[in-house]
Amino acid sequence: MKLFITGFLGALLWCGCKSSSLNADTGLQYCLRQASKTLTKLEDTVNYPRSIASGSKEWRYVNYRDWTSGFWPGILWYAYAYSKDEKWKDAADKYSKGLFPLVDSSAIDHDLGFQLYCSVGNGYLLTKNSSYKRVLLRAADSLAGLYNPKVGTILSWPRNVPGTDWPLRHNTIMDNMINLELLFWASKNGGSQKLYDIAVNHALVTMHNQFRPDYSSFHVVVYDTATGKKIKAITHQGYNDNSLWARGQAWAIYGYTMVYRETKDLRFLDFAQKVTDIYLERLPKDLIPYWDFDDPAIPNVTRDASAAAVVASALLELSTLLTDKGKAEKYYDKAVGMLMELSSERYQSRNVNDAFLLHSTGHKPNGSEVDASIIYADYYYIEAILRLKNISSKQ
């Protein structure tokens, strides 16, 4: 999130794709046109767009408590970062403030980072609004309240989710890696050192317990609440407990890249590359993953554009953190290739609906948001293009 809030000058070519005439500004202007359609339809409401079903043109809206609520204001902040148009700033402020009540009670799960750092966090980076800072610090303390020191991780779901055996057991999901950024930020902006330590411990314990020998990830690990011992590894959204769920691996790539950025601990940089390499090895030629790499019905299964967008954004950042120029160039080129495919008529929504992207998969085992347009795919897509633009401006 920190790499692209400044430096948006010039019409810069999408590097690494010689045959393309697209440039970053073209991609960003497309995103702004699509977001304008959604903003117009929202009128004076404070509803949060979440997804558009395949074959539909209408957003499904959720309230501020939904785990995806932070992505729409985050998109608005990115639109403002690029355009400097006050209309985006005003809308982003409105929808960010709509999330403030999330800190008026204890955290109900790990998603406070998604909800508040992607929205209010982006807003604070751009505006330094003191009210945003206060909310973020309260959110970080609330999220830290889910930390179990015996286990060494943050509890993801303090509720009854199949297979997790809560409250007798402590569960941690791969998605939680993204929410550590809120804790890192807070520890450096007036919060306790304890927040930093919790984030590091969570990343280390997850690294040791939530990956197979080939560095592919399990979605969920269940621990004994009292002893901290690992009990089992399962899935909630993947094909089965031993399969590689695409977006879960995407969260790992993004999460460990971010943890290295915040800590400069080389263990995390090495691990970020390992979890990246297994993902890249298993991708189809067009670089957009099937929803789960081990679904036996491949190739006749749905893709997940959201996973591709998350990874593209992560790899662009990871490419800037490496001293190995060959590896950095490989990651950069792969990220650009992903963005080029996502920007094609096969994946951009264009006139199909008001989202940015088609063909994301939310929760296939539940039959939820399958082959849909989903707001977090759009968020990481615009983030990735902004990262690309900023990197290009420094070359």
ZIWOBEL-V5303 format. One record per residue. RES is the residue in three letters. SS is DSSP state (helix for helix, strand for strand, loop for the rest). Layout:
# ZIWOBEL-V5303
res:RES ss:SS
res:RES ss:SS
This chain:
# ZIWOBEL-V5303
res:MET ss:loop
res:LYS ss:loop
res:LEU ss:loop
res:PHE ss:loop
res:ILE ss:loop
res:THR ss:loop
res:GLY ss:loop
res:PHE ss:loop
res:LEU ss:loop
res:GLY ss:loop
res:ALA ss:loop
res:LEU ss:loop
res:LEU ss:strand
res:TRP ss:loop
res:CYS ss:loop
res:GLY ss:loop
res:CYS ss:loop
res:LYS ss:loop
res:SER ss:loop
res:SER ss:loop
res:SER ss:loop
res:LEU ss:loop
res:ASN ss:strand
res:ALA ss:helix
res:ASP ss:helix
res:THR ss:helix
res:GLY ss:helix
res:LEU ss:helix
res:GLN ss:helix
res:TYR ss:helix
res:CYS ss:helix
res:LEU ss:helix
res:ARG ss:helix
res:GLN ss:helix
res:ALA ss:helix
res:SER ss:helix
res:LYS ss:helix
res:THR ss:helix
res:LEU ss:helix
res:THR ss:helix
res:LYS ss:helix
res:LEU ss:helix
res:GLU ss:loop
res:ASP ss:loop
res:THR ss:loop
res:VAL ss:loop
res:ASN ss:loop
res:TYR ss:strand
res:PRO ss:strand
res:ARG ss:strand
res:SER ss:strand
res:ILE ss:strand
res:ALA ss:loop
res:SER ss:loop
res:GLY ss:loop
res:SER ss:loop
res:LYS ss:loop
res:GLU ss:loop
res:TRP ss:loop
res:ARG ss:strand
res:TYR ss:strand
res:VAL ss:strand
res:ASN ss:loop
res:TYR ss:loop
res:ARG ss:loop
res:ASP ss:loop
res:TRP ss:loop
res:THR ss:loop
res:SER ss:helix
res:GLY ss:helix
res:PHE ss:helix
res:TRP ss:helix
res:PRO ss:helix
res:GLY ss:helix
res:ILE ss:helix
res:LEU ss:helix
res:TRP ss:helix
res:TYR ss:helix
res:ALA ss:helix
res:TYR ss:helix
res:ALA ss:helix
res:TYR ss:helix
res:SER ss:helix
res:LYS ss:loop
res:ASP ss:loop
res:GLU ss:helix
res:LYS ss:helix
res:TRP ss:helix
res:LYS ss:helix
res:ASP ss:helix
res:ALA ss:helix
res:ALA ss:helix
res:ASP ss:helix
res:LYS ss:helix
res:TYR ss:helix
res:SER ss:helix
res:LYS ss:helix
res:GLY ss:loop
res:LEU ss:loop
res:PHE ss:helix
res:PRO ss:helix
res:LEU ss:helix
res:VAL ss:helix
res:ASP ss:helix
res:SER ss:loop
res:SER ss:loop
res:ALA ss:loop
res:ILE ss:loop
res:ASP ss:strand
res:HIS ss:loop
res:ASP ss:loop
res:LEU ss:helix
res:GLY ss:helix
res:PHE ss:helix
res:GLN ss:helix
res:LEU ss:helix
res:TYR ss:helix
res:CYS ss:helix
res:SER ss:helix
res:VAL ss:helix
res:GLY ss:helix
res:ASN ss:helix
res:GLY ss:helix
res:TYR ss:helix
res:LEU ss:helix
res:LEU ss:helix
res:THR ss:helix
res:LYS ss:loop
res:ASN ss:loop
res:SER ss:helix
res:SER ss:helix
res:TYR ss:helix
res:LYS ss:helix
res:ARG ss:helix
res:VAL ss:helix
res:LEU ss:helix
res:LEU ss:helix
res:ARG ss:helix
res:ALA ss:helix
res:ALA ss:helix
res:ASP ss:helix
res:SER ss:helix
res:LEU ss:helix
res:ALA ss:helix
res:GLY ss:loop
res:LEU ss:loop
res:TYR ss:strand
res:ASN ss:strand
res:PRO ss:loop
res:LYS ss:loop
res:VAL ss:loop
res:GLY ss:loop
res:THR ss:strand
res:ILE ss:strand
res:LEU ss:loop
res:SER ss:loop
res:TRP ss:strand
res:PRO ss:loop
res:ARG ss:loop
res:ASN ss:loop
res:VAL ss:loop
res:PRO ss:loop
res:GLY ss:loop
res:THR ss:loop
res:ASP ss:loop
res:TRP ss:loop
res:PRO ss:loop
res:LEU ss:loop
res:ARG ss:strand
res:HIS ss:strand
res:ASN ss:strand
res:THR ss:strand
res:ILE ss:strand
res:MET ss:loop
res:ASP ss:loop
res:ASN ss:helix
res:MET ss:helix
res:ILE ss:helix
res:ASN ss:helix
res:LEU ss:helix
res:GLU ss:helix
res:LEU ss:helix
res:LEU ss:helix
res:PHE ss:helix
res:TRP ss:helix
res:ALA ss:helix
res:SER ss:helix
res:LYS ss:loop
res:ASN ss:loop
res:GLY ss:loop
res:GLY ss:loop
res:SER ss:loop
res:GLN ss:helix
res:LYS ss:helix
res:LEU ss:helix
res:TYR ss:helix
res:ASP ss:helix
res:ILE ss:helix
res:ALA ss:helix
res:VAL ss:helix
res:ASN ss:helix
res:HIS ss:helix
res:ALA ss:helix
res:LEU ss:helix
res:VAL ss:helix
res:THR ss:helix
res:MET ss:helix
res:HIS ss:helix
res:ASN ss:helix
res:GLN ss:loop
res:PHE ss:strand
res:ARG ss:loop
res:PRO ss:loop
res:ASP ss:loop
res:TYR ss:loop
res:SER ss:loop
res:SER ss:strand
res:PHE ss:loop
res:HIS ss:loop
res:VAL ss:strand
res:VAL ss:strand
res:VAL ss:strand
res:TYR ss:strand
res:ASP ss:strand
res:THR ss:loop
res:ALA ss:loop
res:THR ss:loop
res:GLY ss:loop
res:LYS ss:loop
res:LYS ss:strand
res:ILE ss:strand
res:LYS ss:strand
res:ALA ss:strand
res:ILE ss:strand
res:THR ss:loop
res:HIS ss:loop
res:GLN ss:loop
res:GLY ss:loop
res:TYR ss:loop
res:ASN ss:loop
res:ASP ss:loop
res:ASN ss:loop
res:SER ss:loop
res:LEU ss:loop
res:TRP ss:strand
res:ALA ss:helix
res:ARG ss:helix
res:GLY ss:helix
res:GLN ss:helix
res:ALA ss:helix
res:TRP ss:helix
res:ALA ss:helix
res:ILE ss:helix
res:TYR ss:helix
res:GLY ss:helix
res:TYR ss:helix
res:THR ss:helix
res:MET ss:helix
res:VAL ss:helix
res:TYR ss:helix
res:ARG ss:helix
res:GLU ss:helix
res:THR ss:helix
res:LYS ss:loop
res:ASP ss:loop
res:LEU ss:helix
res:ARG ss:helix
res:PHE ss:helix
res:LEU ss:helix
res:ASP ss:helix
res:PHE ss:helix
res:ALA ss:helix
res:GLN ss:helix
res:LYS ss:helix
res:VAL ss:helix
res:THR ss:helix
res:ASP ss:helix
res:ILE ss:helix
res:TYR ss:helix
res:LEU ss:helix
res:GLU ss:helix
res:ARG ss:loop
res:LEU ss:loop
res:PRO ss:loop
res:LYS ss:loop
res:ASP ss:loop
res:LEU ss:loop
res:ILE ss:loop
res:PRO ss:loop
res:TYR ss:strand
res:TRP ss:loop
res:ASP ss:strand
res:PHE ss:loop
res:ASP ss:loop
res:ASP ss:loop
res:PRO ss:loop
res:ALA ss:loop
res:ILE ss:loop
res:PRO ss:loop
res:ASN ss:loop
res:VAL ss:loop
res:THR ss:loop
res:ARG ss:strand
res:ASP ss:loop
res:ALA ss:helix
res:SER ss:helix
res:ALA ss:helix
res:ALA ss:helix
res:ALA ss:helix
res:VAL ss:helix
res:VAL ss:helix
res:ALA ss:helix
res:SER ss:helix
res:ALA ss:helix
res:LEU ss:helix
res:LEU ss:helix
res:GLU ss:helix
res:LEU ss:helix
res:SER ss:helix
res:THR ss:helix
res:LEU ss:helix
res:LEU ss:loop
res:THR ss:loop
res:ASP ss:loop
res:LYS ss:helix
res:GLY ss:helix
res:LYS ss:helix
res:ALA ss:helix
res:GLU ss:helix
res:LYS ss:helix
res:TYR ss:helix
res:TYR ss:helix
res:ASP ss:helix
res:LYS ss:helix
res:ALA ss:helix
res:VAL ss:helix
res:GLY ss:helix
res:MET ss:helix
res:LEU ss:helix
res:MET ss:helix
res:GLU ss:helix
res:LEU ss:helix
res:SER ss:loop
res:SER ss:loop
res:GLU ss:loop
res:ARG ss:loop
res:TYR ss:loop
res:GLN ss:strand
res:SER ss:loop
res:ARG ss:loop
res:ASN ss:loop
res:VAL ss:loop
res:ASN ss:loop
res:ASP ss:loop
res:ALA ss:loop
res:PHE ss:loop
res:LEU ss:strand
res:LEU ss:loop
res:HIS ss:loop
res:SER ss:strand
res:THR ss:loop
res:GLY ss:loop
res:HIS ss:strand
res:LYS ss:helix
res:PRO ss:helix
res:ASN ss:helix
res:GLY ss:loop
res:SER ss:strand
res:GLU ss:loop
res:VAL ss:loop
res:ASP ss:loop
res:ALA ss:strand
res:SER ss:strand
res:ILE ss:strand
res:ILE ss:helix
res:TYR ss:helix
res:ALA ss:helix
res:ASP ss:helix
res:TYR ss:helix
res:TYR ss:helix
res:TYR ss:helix
res:ILE ss:helix
res:GLU ss:helix
res:ALA ss:helix
res:ILE ss:helix
res:LEU ss:helix
res:ARG ss:helix
res:LEU ss:helix
res:LYS ss:helix
res:ASN ss:helix
res:ILE ss:helix
res:SER ss:helix
res:SER ss:helix
res:LYS ss:loop
res:GLN ss:loop
